[in-house]
Amino acid sequence: MKSISDKAEVSVDFPDKTYMGSFGRESLFDVKVEPDEVLLRLVRAGDERREIAVHLHYYLLADILKEIGRGLAGHDFLDESHRAALSDGVAALAASLKGPAARKPRKT
């Protein structure tokens, strides 16, 4: 598990009730990459313990990433720190998608 560097807020709405929770810097997250999906877990320990798990299949995850890109392209509200953090994350994802042969350092 890794520390959350910022925060996340989650809500699940059912017809007769709503569950809401927040996960801040005292919380942890974990990502597991599986053959068919990515599992994201957020865990808040302590007296107000809560945990969520989100399973995203790859086509849905790809659609979400595209929509984030489209949304950000239409706005200029990200500061340089957030932009750099997102850029680093996207670069790591892009590098991993090139496959094992492309990631191996070349011998000189």
Backbone torsions as a table, in degrees:
resi	resn	phi	psi	omega
1	MET	NA	146.2	-179.7
2	LYS	-119.6	151.5	178.0
3	SER	-69.6	143.4	175.4
4	ILE	-80.2	126.5	-176.1
5	SER	-86.1	-11.7	-178.1
6	ASP	-138.3	-114.6	175.9
7	LYS	-158.7	162.3	175.3
8	ALA	-139.0	144.7	174.3
9	GLU	-124.8	138.2	-175.2
10	VAL	-129.9	138.9	171.0
11	SER	-140.1	142.2	176.2
12	VAL	-126.2	121.0	-177.2
13	ASP	-105.6	124.2	172.2
14	PHE	-111.5	164.7	-178.7
15	PRO	-55.9	-34.5	-175.0
16	ASP	-111.5	-1.2	179.3
17	LYS	-161.7	161.3	177.6
18	THR	-130.3	134.8	174.6
19	TYR	-109.6	131.4	179.3
20	MET	-132.1	146.2	177.5
21	GLY	-157.2	154.0	176.9
22	SER	-123.5	150.0	-179.7
23	PHE	-131.8	115.0	-177.0
24	GLY	-110.9	-158.9	-175.2
25	ARG	-65.6	-18.1	176.6
26	GLU	-82.9	-3.6	-177.4
27	SER	-96.5	172.1	-178.2
28	LEU	-127.6	157.7	173.1
29	PHE	-135.8	159.6	178.9
30	ASP	-144.9	141.4	175.8
31	VAL	-124.6	127.8	175.2
32	LYS	-118.4	127.4	179.1
33	VAL	-97.2	120.5	-178.8
34	GLU	-115.3	167.6	-179.6
35	PRO	-58.4	-34.6	-176.1
36	ASP	-109.4	-8.8	-171.7
37	GLU	-161.9	171.4	171.1
38	VAL	-116.4	133.4	177.2
39	LEU	-107.1	124.1	175.9
40	LEU	-112.4	125.3	176.3
41	ARG	-119.8	136.2	172.1
42	LEU	-117.7	132.7	-176.5
43	VAL	-131.5	128.0	172.8
44	ARG	-115.1	118.7	-178.1
45	ALA	-90.7	178.9	175.3
46	GLY	97.8	-161.3	-176.4
47	ASP	-63.1	-34.6	-179.8
48	GLU	-103.8	50.0	-176.1
49	ARG	-58.6	136.7	173.4
50	ARG	-152.9	156.2	179.9
51	GLU	-150.0	138.3	172.4
52	ILE	-126.7	153.6	174.9
53	ALA	-134.6	130.9	178.7
54	VAL	-123.1	123.6	177.4
55	HIS	-103.2	118.1	-179.7
56	LEU	-117.9	119.5	174.4
57	HIS	-73.9	156.6	-168.0
58	TYR	-63.4	-36.5	178.5
59	TYR	-65.8	-40.0	177.1
60	LEU	-66.1	-43.8	178.0
61	LEU	-59.2	-42.1	178.0
62	ALA	-61.6	-42.6	178.0
63	ASP	-63.0	-40.4	179.1
64	ILE	-63.5	-45.1	179.6
65	LEU	-62.2	-40.7	177.1
66	LYS	-61.5	-43.5	-179.0
67	GLU	-67.3	-35.3	174.4
68	ILE	-61.7	-45.6	178.7
69	GLY	-60.6	-45.4	178.6
70	ARG	-62.6	-41.2	-179.7
71	GLY	-64.7	-43.1	179.7
72	LEU	-69.9	-31.7	179.8
73	ALA	-64.5	-27.7	-178.2
74	GLY	-87.5	2.1	-177.0
75	HIS	-138.8	160.7	177.8
76	ASP	-130.2	45.5	-176.1
77	PHE	-102.5	0.6	177.9
78	LEU	-82.3	133.0	174.2
79	ASP	-80.8	170.5	-174.9
80	GLU	-61.3	-36.4	179.9
81	SER	-63.1	-47.4	178.4
82	HIS	-67.0	-40.9	179.3
83	ARG	-60.6	-43.5	-179.9
84	ALA	-65.4	-42.1	179.6
85	ALA	-63.0	-44.6	177.9
86	LEU	-64.8	-40.7	179.5
87	SER	-61.9	-42.2	177.8
88	ASP	-62.6	-43.2	179.1
89	GLY	-63.8	-43.6	179.2
90	VAL	-66.2	-39.2	178.9
91	ALA	-62.8	-41.0	178.4
92	ALA	-64.4	-42.2	178.2
93	LEU	-64.5	-46.6	-179.4
94	ALA	-60.5	-42.1	179.4
95	ALA	-63.0	-39.2	-179.1
96	SER	-69.6	-27.4	-178.7
97	LEU	-78.4	-11.1	178.9
98	LYS	-75.2	-11.9	178.2
99	GLY	94.2	162.8	-175.7
100	PRO	-60.2	-38.8	-177.7
101	ALA	-64.8	-37.5	-178.5
102	ALA	-74.2	-22.6	-177.8
103	ARG	-86.7	-17.6	-177.9
104	LYS	-72.1	134.1	176.9
105	PRO	-66.7	143.2	179.0
106	ARG	-80.4	140.6	176.8
107	LYS	-83.6	136.4	179.5
108	THR	-113.0	NA	NA
